[in-house]
């Protein structure tokens, strides 16, 4: 992003030699850039003396600022690692949304119950055999059982009960043989059955159910169950039978009728005024709401961290540009002084130059060579820093390319416009604002938890029974599902009220403190951003003045240098004066380079504050 500029100078210096026209300066700067790039590439291909020898064997990579930004986004470890936090937040939101998906459950089981014989020796009182004699009654038991008899007095004699050989006879409503009618017992020990052998009972069941949680906190579940059970015991009295017809066909019709089905549905919902109702009461709905907020916060946080990382990389890029321009200036000064030394030596041999003046040129050249080595150190260090930030191969040397195209006009920043844009779009403060929303939701949830916990439960079950018999096959069972043997419905109310609600009250206090703290954080962030904008605007305005001064100084130094060359050829200037002018030109170049790069770093900082560095938009609409 380029900011509106005011008070543009007539000429923006864009090259070390400072030509009059901007287009010409760009072209000349590019040619100078290509020249120093050729020197660097030569150092990578052949061993050079001094610090330049460190570049031998490295692979040169020409990168523009745009390409550096693309590499930063695509392969910088710090940027890529930061993106993972956003991916995690998105996955968390998807997981929370899955709480409202339909859930299908399938169950099946097979069971078998086997019956085995077991006896135990049991000692207890048992009934003994009772024998009734014909002499006692004048007739046999069989005669007495034949039908109405009469006694000696002509009254009818009736047999009222018989158990084995026990016979009870009543005459005129009274028991005539009380001794024979009473049970006779004795204590004895016999084998008794605890269980008996029988065919196994086999059962197979299958069930399918589905359930879903709704946003208001309600839950719905319904399902179907089918079972097949073969058994060897039937309540035959209900079927009008005294004994099973057979094990394979106990009730007739040639079938055991083993199939039954069951259909059920259940709905549980909190009441609207209760604890668990709505987006702030339902645990699932609250989880989704918080996940949405966390996802939004992660977007802004990721943008804020990315802007910080991109700013670090962009500042490193412009720092590397500074190092390259310094190297370019050092090479130009060294080459100029080498040519001057050759000329001085010729003049010295011609006795046109004193030994002192020759020594001055030699000393200046030695100093220029030392500054060049220092410039090589800075260039290698800044290249290595950029390589590390971009996770490039360690054997790479970065050559800034096309950076003159990035140089824009210099002018005053509109502080108010910039501040408004920063407060609206800065991803860091927007992340803090989303955190306030998170605290507000937790506060509303805490207040909702203070309400009564009241739920309504509705259920309905249609079922078939195999107590006597089920259905012959599964199709018959399912087709008769809505003509059930049993219908069971239920309506209930659940009410829970913790005494004191201490936990809920403590949670509300925590939520209130968290909300206050998050709001304070936003205010602090806004104050900090305002301070940064003020400092940046002041720095930019000062930089504009410094750049203008550096331009004028460089223009004057270049003019003085051109005149000094002419005067030197005419022999009207001493070597000391000439070297002083060269030193002034070198200082002016370095000052101009520093101010020009500083201006670009100021602009990058302004873009990062707005969340727009690297073309990223950091507004609240994201």
Secondary structure, DSSP 8 states (H G I E B T S, - for coil): ------S--S----SSS--SSHHHHHHHHHHHHHHHHHHHHHHHHS--SGGGGGGTT-EEEEE-HHHHHHHHHHH-HHHHHHHHHHHHHHHHHHHHHGGGS-EEEEEEEEEEEEE--EEEEEEEEEE------HHHHTS-HHHHTTS-EE-TTS-EEEEEEEETTEEEEEETTEES-HHHHS--EEEEEEEEEEE--EEEEEEEEEEEEEEEE-TTS-EEEEEEEEEEEE-S---TTTTT-SS-S-SSSTTSTT----EEEEEEEEEEEE-TTSTT-STTTSHHHHHHHHHHHHHHHHHHHHHHHHHHHHHHHHHHHHHHHHHHHHHHHHHHHHHHHHHHHHHHHHHHHTT-S-HHHHHHHHHHHHHHHHHHHHHHHHHHHHHHHHHHHTT--TTEEEEE-SGGGG--------HHHHHHHHHHH-HHHHHHHHHHHHHHHHHHHHHHTTS-EEEEEEEEEEE---SS--BSSHHHHHHTTTS-SEEEEEEEEEEE--STTHHHHHHHHHHHHHHHHHHHHHHHHHHHHHHHHHHHHHHHHHHHHHHHHHHHHHHHHHHHHHHHHHHHHHT-S-HHHHHHHHHHHHHHHHHHHHHHHHHHHHHHHHHHHTT-GGG---STT-
